[in-house]
Amino acid sequence: MGFCIRCKSTWTGLNRAHCVGCHRTFNSVGAFDKHRVGFKCSDPETLGMKMDDKGIWAGRMSEELKNSLRAIRNEPLRHLRGSQGKTL
């Protein structure tokens, strides 16, 4: 669990990123980086991010990433199949 001694925020999750400038917590380093513009904090809402019920800010996934995740999810697990196509 993460904890900020200055603002007393707590969070869980390996990918979370907490900003010590504005004391907002983000669901990823990418979302954190997006809110830092010119070494200053930007309001995540103005960047299209949404805050969940735990106070974690998250950006929207790009269509390209959504499509990639769909393809992975729909791809058969070939690496778990033997040479004759039977599941191992």
KOLFI-707698 format. One record per atom (N, C-alpha, C, CB): residue in one letter; x, y, z. Coordinates in steps of 0.1 Angstrom, whole numbers, padded with zeros to 4 digits, always signed. Glycine has a CB too. Example, Ala and Ser with C-alpha at 12.3 -4.5 7.8 and 13.67 -1.06 7.14 Angstrom:
A+0132-0057+0078 A+0123-0045+0078 A+0132-0033+0078 A+0113-0045+0090 S+0128-0022+0071 S+0137-0011+0071 S+0129+0000+0079 S+0141-0006+0057 
This chain:
M+0008-0012+0000 M+0000+0000+0000 M+0009+0012+0000 M-0010+0000+0012 G+0005+0022-0008 G+0012+0035-0008 G+0006+0045+0002 G+0012+0041-0022 F+0014+0054+0007 F+0010+0064+0016 F+0018+0076+0014 F+0012+0058+0031 C+0011+0088+0014 C+0017+0101+0013 C+0017+0107+0027 C+0010+0110+0002 I+0029+0110+0032 I+0030+0116+0045 I+0025+0130+0046 I+0044+0115+0050 R+0025+0137+0035 R+0020+0151+0035 R+0005+0152+0034 R+0026+0159+0023 C-0001+0145+0025 C-0016+0146+0023 C-0024+0135+0030 C-0019+0147+0009 K-0017+0125+0035 K-0023+0113+0042 K-0031+0104+0032 K-0032+0118+0053 S-0029+0105+0019 S-0036+0097+0010 S-0030+0083+0011 S-0035+0102-0005 T-0038+0073+0008 T-0033+0059+0007 T-0039+0053-0006 T-0038+0050+0019 W-0032+0043-0011 W-0036+0037-0024 W-0030+0023-0025 W-0032+0046-0036 T-0036+0015-0033 T-0030+0002-0035 T-0029+0000-0050 T-0039-0010-0029 G-0020-0009-0054 G-0018-0012-0068 G-0004-0008-0072 G-0028-0004-0077 L+0003-0018-0079 L+0017-0016-0083 L+0019-0005-0094 L+0022-0029-0089 N+0009-0002-0102 N+0010+0008-0112 N+0006+0022-0109 N+0002+0003-0124 R+0002+0024-0096 R-0003+0037-0092 R+0008+0047-0092 R-0010+0036-0078 A+0005+0060-0094 A+0015+0071-0093 A+0009+0082-0086 A+0020+0075-0108 H+0015+0086-0075 H+0010+0097-0067 H+0018+0110-0069 H+0010+0094-0052 C+0012+0121-0072 C+0019+0133-0074 C+0021+0141-0061 C+0011+0142-0085 V+0034+0144-0058 V+0037+0151-0046 V+0035+0166-0048 V+0051+0148-0041 G+0032+0170-0060 G+0029+0184-0062 G+0015+0188-0060 G+0033+0188-0077 C+0005+0180-0066 C-0009+0183-0064 C-0016+0173-0056 C-0016+0184-0078 H-0009+0163-0052 H-0014+0152-0043 H-0026+0145-0049 H-0018+0158-0030 R-0026+0143-0062 R-0036+0134-0068 R-0029+0121-0071 R-0042+0141-0082 T-0037+0110-0071 T-0032+0097-0074 T-0037+0092-0088 T-0035+0087-0063 F-0029+0086-0096 F-0032+0082-0109 F-0031+0067-0111 F-0023+0089-0120 N-0039+0061-0120 N-0039+0046-0122 N-0026+0041-0129 N-0051+0042-0129 S-0018+0050-0135 S-0007+0046-0142 S+0003+0058-0143 S-0010+0041-0156 V+0016+0054-0146 V+0026+0064-0148 V+0023+0072-0160 V+0040+0058-0149 G+0017+0066-0170 G+0013+0074-0182 G+0003+0084-0179 G+0007+0064-0192 A-0007+0081-0171 A-0017+0091-0167 A-0011+0102-0159 A-0029+0085-0159 F-0002+0099-0150 F+0006+0108-0142 F+0014+0118-0151 F+0015+0101-0132 D+0021+0112-0161 D+0029+0120-0170 D+0020+0129-0178 D+0037+0110-0179 K+0009+0124-0182 K+0000+0133-0190 K-0005+0145-0182 K-0013+0125-0194 H-0006+0144-0169 H-0011+0156-0162 H+0000+0166-0159 H-0017+0151-0148 R+0013+0162-0161 R+0024+0171-0159 R+0028+0178-0172 R+0037+0163-0153 V+0024+0190-0174 V+0026+0198-0186 V+0036+0209-0183 V+0013+0203-0192 G+0048+0209-0189 G+0058+0219-0186 G+0062+0220-0172 G+0052+0232-0191 F+0064+0209-0165 F+0068+0208-0151 F+0057+0213-0142 F+0081+0215-0149 K+0045+0214-0146 K+0034+0219-0138 K+0023+0209-0138 K+0029+0233-0142 C+0015+0208-0127 C+0003+0199-0127 C-0008+0206-0134 C+0000+0196-0112 S-0015+0197-0142 S-0027+0202-0149 S-0039+0195-0142 S-0027+0199-0164 D-0051+0200-0143 D-0063+0194-0138 D-0066+0182-0147 D-0075+0204-0138 P-0066+0170-0141 P-0068+0158-0149 P-0082+0158-0156 P-0068+0146-0140 E-0092+0164-0150 E-0105+0165-0157 E-0105+0172-0170 E-0115+0171-0147 T-0097+0183-0171 T-0096+0190-0183 T-0088+0182-0194 T-0089+0204-0181 L-0081+0172-0190 L-0074+0163-0199 L-0082+0151-0203 L-0061+0159-0193 G-0095+0150-0199 G-0103+0139-0202 G-0103+0127-0193 G-0100+0135-0216 M-0096+0129-0181 M-0095+0118-0172 M-0107+0118-0163 M-0082+0119-0163 K-0110+0107-0157 K-0121+0105-0148 K-0116+0100-0135 K-0132+0096-0154 M-0122+0104-0124 M-0118+0099-0111 M-0127+0087-0106 M-0118+0110-0100 D-0122+0076-0102 D-0131+0065-0097 D-0135+0068-0083 D-0123+0052-0098 D-0143+0058-0077 D-0148+0060-0064 D-0138+0059-0053 D-0159+0049-0062 K-0125+0055-0056 K-0115+0055-0047 K-0105+0067-0048 K-0106+0042-0048 G-0109+0076-0056 G-0101+0088-0058 G-0089+0087-0067 G-0097+0093-0045 I-0089+0077-0075 I-0078+0074-0085 I-0082+0080-0098 I-0075+0059-0086 W-0073+0088-0104 W-0076+0094-0117 W-0071+0084-0128 W-0069+0107-0118 A-0079+0083-0138 A-0075+0074-0150 A-0078+0081-0163 A-0083+0060-0149 G-0069+0079-0172 G-0071+0084-0186 G-0079+0074-0194 G-0058+0087-0192 R-0084+0079-0205 R-0091+0070-0214 R-0081+0063-0223 R-0101+0079-0223 M-0085+0050-0226 M-0076+0042-0235 M-0078+0047-0249 M-0080+0027-0234 S-0068+0047-0257 S-0069+0050-0271 S-0076+0039-0278 S-0054+0052-0277 E-0082+0042-0290 E-0088+0031-0298 E-0078+0021-0302 E-0095+0038-0310 E-0066+0024-0305 E-0056+0015-0309 E-0053+0005-0298 E-0043+0022-0313 L-0052+0010-0285 L-0050+0001-0274 L-0062-0008-0272 L-0047+0009-0261 K-0074-0002-0272 K-0086-0010-0271 K-0087-0022-0281 K-0099-0002-0272 N-0084-0019-0293 N-0084-0029-0304 N-0073-0040-0301 N-0081-0023-0318 S-0061-0036-0297 S-0051-0045-0294 S-0055-0055-0283 S-0038-0038-0290 L-0061-0049-0272 L-0066-0058-0261 L-0077-0067-0265 L-0071-0049-0250 R-0086-0062-0274 R-0097-0071-0280 R-0091-0083-0287 R-0106-0063-0289 A-0080-0080-0296 A-0074-0090-0304 A-0067-0100-0295 A-0064-0084-0313 I-0061-0096-0284 I-0054-0105-0275 I-0065-0114-0268 I-0046-0098-0264 R-0075-0108-0264 R-0086-0115-0257 R-0092-0126-0266 R-0096-0105-0251 N-0094-0123-0278 N-0100-0132-0288 N-0091-0142-0294 N-0107-0124-0298 E-0078-0140-0292 E-0068-0149-0298 E-0068-0162-0291 E-0054-0142-0298 P-0069-0174-0298 P-0068-0187-0291 P-0054-0188-0284 P-0070-0198-0301 L-0054-0196-0274 L-0042-0197-0266 L-0033-0208-0273 L-0045-0202-0251 R-0027-0204-0284 R-0019-0214-0292 R-0007-0219-0284 R-0014-0207-0305 H-0001-0211-0276 H+0011-0216-0268 H+0007-0227-0258 H+0017-0204-0261 L-0005-0229-0256 L-0010-0239-0246 L-0014-0252-0254 L-0021-0234-0237 R-0013-0252-0267 R-0017-0263-0275 R-0005-0271-0280 R-0025-0259-0287 G-0006-0284-0280 G+0004-0293-0285 G+0005-0293-0300 G+0002-0307-0280 S+0014-0300-0305 S+0016-0300-0320 S+0005-0305-0328 S+0029-0308-0323 Q-0004-0313-0321 Q-0016-0318-0328 Q-0029-0310-0325 Q-0018-0333-0324 G-0027-0298-0320 G-0038-0289-0317 G-0046-0292-0305 G-0047-0290-0328 K-0041-0302-0297 K-0048-0305-0284 K-0043-0297-0273 K-0046-0321-0281 T-0053-0293-0264 T-0049-0284-0253 T-0040-0293-0244 T-0061-0279-0246 L-0029-0287-0239 L-0020-0295-0230 L-0025-0294-0216 L-0006-0289-0231 
